[in-house]
């Protein structure tokens, strides 16, 4: 495969709208593209695309996600001076279509040239950007591999994510009582004011090196002359320590309970749930050591990432499948300034080509 052909595949994928929940068109494109290269692919019940390529030895998962964030409709990729960007009106979608490109291309090249490779299990998930929904609903009965690569890391190639946090989502509702704000304010209980008191008590943002907390949304009130009867919030806390994450949930709960108790008649609804489990890999783990050696041999400078974000890798780890996220070159993801070097797309493809072959 020529670099120009790889680039064209990437650009084609970027031009297909695939915001979270609307991945069918890009999935159809991939299935047809693989079929032209004699690789059969299909969907599981949730719509994740799965394909397998025969080989020798232990199977290897190679995974990327199909969906993008908004604004991701009508993407017009622009190539200038070896860099791909959108026209500035949308994201580019290199997160994660650069990953899709590398996975598709290396499988097709392996089949087309008859390489001796490990058995490959290509898994392209839906709704990664929506709480990892696609991989969470993956048909695990179709997966045999116990290790793999998740092609979804930002920054220049060579970064290995060895840790990712536990994330707890929190739903909070303060129930007060509506009243006319001018005529009979004494009859009302201002739910927004109660919520504000609780939030003021909390430390938000970075709590320590491995823990953060955030109130992400707040909705309250219906009119300027009406006392808000309800304040509804969505919050989160995340940490590489599950104990620390749970401690922040408890601090939020206690702060809101105190604020509600100070207003007779007010009520509180507070519910937390584990959105995803964290993981940590030892740098001396055999797979991590093998991956590092392969990257160095390829000419990449290896860097370790203890991520504060989550990816499909969190769910693979929860299923006790060691699928390691690696960086694939895109920068400024989730913005209209997102970009990627053409050379990085090519380099990731060449790395995979070497990594999957049986020595």
C-alpha positions in Angstrom: 0.0 0.0 0.0 1.3 3.5 -0.9 1.1 6.4 1.5 -1.3 8.1 -0.9 -3.7 5.2 -0.8 -3.6 5.1 3.0 -4.3 8.8 3.1 -7.3 8.4 0.7 -8.8 5.7 2.9 -8.5 8.0 5.9 -10.0 11.0 4.1 -12.9 8.8 2.9 -13.6 7.7 6.4 -13.5 11.3 7.7 -16.1 12.4 5.1 -18.6 9.8 6.4 -20.8 11.3 9.1 -20.7 9.1 12.2 -21.7 11.0 15.3 -22.4 8.8 18.3 -25.4 6.7 17.7 -25.3 7.2 13.9 -22.4 4.9 12.9 -24.3 2.7 10.4 -22.9 4.4 7.3 -19.3 4.2 8.3 -19.8 0.6 9.4 -21.3 -0.3 6.0 -18.3 1.4 4.3 -15.8 -0.7 6.3 -17.6 -4.0 5.8 -17.7 -3.4 2.1 -14.1 -2.3 2.0 -12.9 -5.4 3.9 -15.1 -7.6 1.7 -13.3 -6.3 -1.4 -10.1 -7.6 0.1 -11.6 -11.0 1.0 -12.1 -10.3 4.7 -15.6 -11.1 6.0 -16.9 -8.7 8.6 -20.3 -8.4 10.3 -22.1 -6.8 13.2 -23.0 -8.0 16.6 -26.5 -7.3 18.1 -25.4 -3.8 19.2 -24.0 -2.8 15.8 -20.3 -3.2 16.7 -18.3 -4.3 13.6 -16.2 -7.5 14.0 -13.9 -9.1 11.5 -11.4 -11.9 11.8 -8.2 -12.8 9.9 -6.7 -16.2 10.2 -3.1 -16.6 11.4 -0.7 -18.5 13.6 -0.3 -18.5 17.4 -2.2 -16.4 19.9 -4.9 -14.1 18.5 -4.6 -10.3 18.8 -7.4 -7.8 19.1 -7.0 -4.6 17.1 -9.7 -2.1 18.0 -10.9 1.4 17.2 -14.2 3.2 17.5 -16.6 4.2 14.8 -18.2 7.3 16.3 -17.1 10.9 16.6 -18.2 13.8 18.7 -20.1 16.9 17.3 -19.7 19.0 15.3 -19.0 16.1 13.1 -21.4 16.3 10.1 -20.2 17.3 6.7 -16.5 17.1 7.5 -14.4 18.5 4.7 -10.8 17.3 5.4 -8.0 19.6 4.1 -4.5 18.4 3.4 -1.8 21.1 3.5 1.9 20.8 4.1 1.6 17.2 5.2 -1.1 17.9 7.8 -4.8 17.0 7.7 -7.3 19.3 9.3 -11.0 20.0 8.7 -12.1 23.3 7.0 -12.6 24.7 10.5 -16.3 24.2 10.7 -16.3 20.7 12.2 -14.0 18.4 14.0 -11.7 16.3 11.7 -12.6 12.9 13.2 -9.1 11.5 13.4 -10.3 10.5 16.8 -10.8 7.7 15.9 -10.8 7.4 12.1 -7.0 7.4 12.1 -7.3 4.2 14.2 -9.9 2.7 11.9 -7.6 3.5 8.9 -4.6 1.7 10.4 -6.5 -1.4 11.4 -8.4 -1.8 8.1 -5.3 -1.2 6.0 -3.0 -3.6 7.9 -5.5 -6.4 7.8 -6.1 -5.9 4.1 -2.3 -5.8 3.3 -1.7 -8.9 5.4 -4.3 -10.9 3.4 -3.4 -9.4 0.1 0.3 -10.2 0.4 -0.1 -13.5 2.3 1.9 -12.4 5.4 2.5 -14.8 8.2 0.6 -13.1 11.0 -1.0 -13.7 14.3 -4.8 -14.3 14.1 -6.5 -10.9 14.1 -9.8 -9.9 15.7 -10.8 -6.5 14.4 -13.3 -4.8 16.6 -14.8 -1.5 15.7 -17.1 -0.2 18.4 -20.1 2.2 18.4 -20.7 5.0 20.9 -17.3 5.1 22.5 -17.8 8.8 23.0 -21.1 8.0 24.9 -19.9 6.3 28.1 -18.2 3.5 26.2 -21.6 2.0 25.3 -20.6 0.0 22.3 -17.8 -2.0 23.9 -19.9 -2.4 27.0 -22.5 -4.2 24.8 -20.0 -6.1 22.7 -20.7 -9.8 22.0 -17.9 -11.2 24.0 -18.6 -14.7 22.9 -17.1 -13.8 19.6 -13.8 -12.8 21.1 -11.0 -15.3 21.7 -7.9 -13.0 22.1 -6.6 -12.2 25.6 -4.5 -9.2 24.5 -4.6 -6.5 21.9 -4.2 -2.9 20.9 -6.7 -0.1 21.2 -5.8 2.5 18.5 -7.3 5.6 20.2 -4.6 7.6 22.0 -3.9 11.2 21.2 -0.4 12.7 20.8 2.5 11.5 18.7 2.9 7.8 18.2 4.8 5.9 20.9 2.7 6.7 23.9 1.5 3.7 25.9 -1.4 4.2 28.3 -0.6 2.1 31.4 -3.3 3.5 33.7 -6.8 4.9 33.5 -9.2 6.1 36.3 -12.3 4.8 38.0 -15.1 7.1 37.1 -18.3 7.7 39.1 -21.2 9.6 37.6 -23.5 11.3 40.1 -27.1 12.4 39.6 -28.3 15.1 42.1 -31.8 16.6 42.4 -32.7 19.1 45.1 -36.5 19.4 45.5 -37.8 22.7 46.9 -41.1 24.5 46.5 -42.3 26.9 43.9 -43.8 30.3 44.7 -44.2 33.7 43.2 -40.9 35.4 43.8 -42.5 38.9 44.3 -45.9 38.2 45.7 -45.2 35.4 48.2 -41.6 34.5 48.3 -41.8 33.3 51.9 -43.9 30.3 50.7 -41.2 29.1 48.4 -38.1 27.0 49.0 -35.4 27.9 46.5 -33.8 24.7 45.2 -31.2 26.6 43.3 -30.0 28.5 46.3 -29.7 25.2 48.2 -27.7 23.7 45.4 -25.5 26.7 45.4 -24.8 26.4 49.1 -23.8 22.8 48.7 -21.6 23.5 45.7 -19.8 26.3 47.5 -18.7 23.8 50.2 -17.1 21.5 47.7 -13.6 21.5 46.3 -13.9 20.9 42.6 -11.3 20.5 39.9 -8.1 18.7 40.8 -8.3 17.2 44.2 -4.8 15.6 44.2 -2.4 14.1 41.6 -4.8 11.3 40.7 -8.3 12.6 41.6 -10.7 15.1 40.1 -14.3 16.2 40.8 -16.7 18.2 38.8 -20.3 19.5 38.7 -20.9 19.4 35.0 -24.5 20.6 34.5 -27.1 22.4 36.5 -30.7 23.1 35.5 -33.1 25.0 37.6 -36.0 27.4 37.4 -38.6 28.3 34.7 -39.1 32.1 35.0 -37.4 35.1 36.6 -40.4 35.7 38.9 -40.7 32.1 40.1 -38.8 30.5 42.9 -37.1 27.4 41.5 -38.8 24.3 42.8 -36.1 22.0 41.5 -32.4 22.0 40.8 -31.0 19.1 38.8 -27.2 18.4 38.5 -24.9 15.9 36.9 -21.6 15.5 38.5 -18.6 13.1 38.3 -15.5 12.2 40.1 -12.6 10.2 38.8 -9.4 8.8 40.3 -6.8 6.1 39.7 -7.7 5.1 43.3 -11.2 3.7 43.6 -11.1 4.6 47.3 -10.4 8.2 46.5 -13.1 8.4 43.9 -15.6 7.0 46.4 -14.5 9.5 49.0 -15.3 12.3 46.7 -18.8 10.9 46.0 -19.3 10.8 49.8 -18.1 14.4 50.2 -20.6 15.5 47.6 -23.4 13.5 49.2 -22.7 15.0 52.7 -22.5 18.6 51.4 -25.9 18.3 49.7 -27.5 16.6 52.7 -26.3 19.4 55.0 -27.6 22.1 52.6 -31.0 20.4 52.3 -31.3 19.9 56.1 -31.0 23.6 56.6 -34.2 24.2 54.7 -37.2 22.5 56.2 -39.3 20.9 53.6 -36.6 20.5 51.0 -35.7 17.0 49.8 -32.7 15.5 48.1 -32.3 12.8 45.5 -28.6 11.6 45.2 -27.5 8.6 43.2 -24.0 7.6 42.1 -22.9 4.8 39.7 -19.6 3.4 38.5 -19.4 4.6 34.9 -16.2 2.6 34.2 -13.6 0.7 36.1 -10.0 1.9 36.2 -6.9 -0.2 35.4 -3.2 -0.1 35.8 -0.5 -2.2 34.0 3.0 -2.8 35.3 5.7 -1.5 33.1 7.4 -5.0 33.6 4.3 -6.8 32.3 5.4 -9.1 29.4 3.0 -7.5 26.9 4.0 -4.0 27.9 7.7 -4.8 27.6 7.1 -6.5 24.2 5.1 -3.4 23.0 7.8 -1.0 24.2 10.5 -3.0 22.5 8.6 -3.1 19.2 8.0 0.7 19.4 11.7 1.4 20.0 12.6 -1.0 17.1 10.2 1.0 14.9 12.0 4.2 15.8 9.5 5.7 18.2 10.3 7.4 21.4 8.3 5.6 24.1 6.3 7.6 26.7 4.1 6.3 29.5 0.6 7.8 30.0 -1.4 7.7 33.2 -4.5 8.9 31.6 -7.2 11.0 33.4 -9.6 9.9 30.6 -11.3 6.6 29.8 -11.5 4.7 26.6 -12.7 1.3 25.4 -9.5 -0.1 27.0 -11.2 0.3 30.4 -13.9 -2.2 29.5 -11.5 -4.6 27.9 -9.5 -4.6 31.1 -12.6 -5.2 33.1 -13.2 -8.3 31.0 -9.7 -9.4 31.8 -8.5 -8.9 28.3 -5.2 -6.9 28.2 -6.0 -4.5 25.3 -3.5 -1.6 25.6 -4.3 1.8 24.3 -1.5 3.4 22.2 -1.3 6.9 20.7 -1.9 7.2 17.0 -1.0 10.8 16.2 -4.1 13.0 16.4 -4.0 16.2 18.3 -6.6 18.7 19.7 -9.3 16.1 19.6 -13.0 17.2 20.2 -12.3 20.6 18.7 -12.6 22.2 15.3 -8.8 22.6 15.4 -8.1 18.8 15.4 -5.3 17.7 13.2 -2.9 14.9 12.3 0.3 14.5 10.4 0.1 12.3 7.3 3.5 10.8 8.3 2.0 9.7 11.6 -0.9 7.9 9.9 1.7 6.1 7.7 4.0 5.3 10.7 1.2 3.7 12.7 0.3 1.5 9.8 3.9 0.4 9.3 4.3 -0.3 13.0 1.2 -2.5 13.0 2.4 -4.3 9.9 5.6 -5.2 11.7 3.9 -6.0 15.1 1.4 -8.5 13.8 3.8 -10.6 11.7 5.1 -13.9 13.0 8.8 -13.7 13.5 
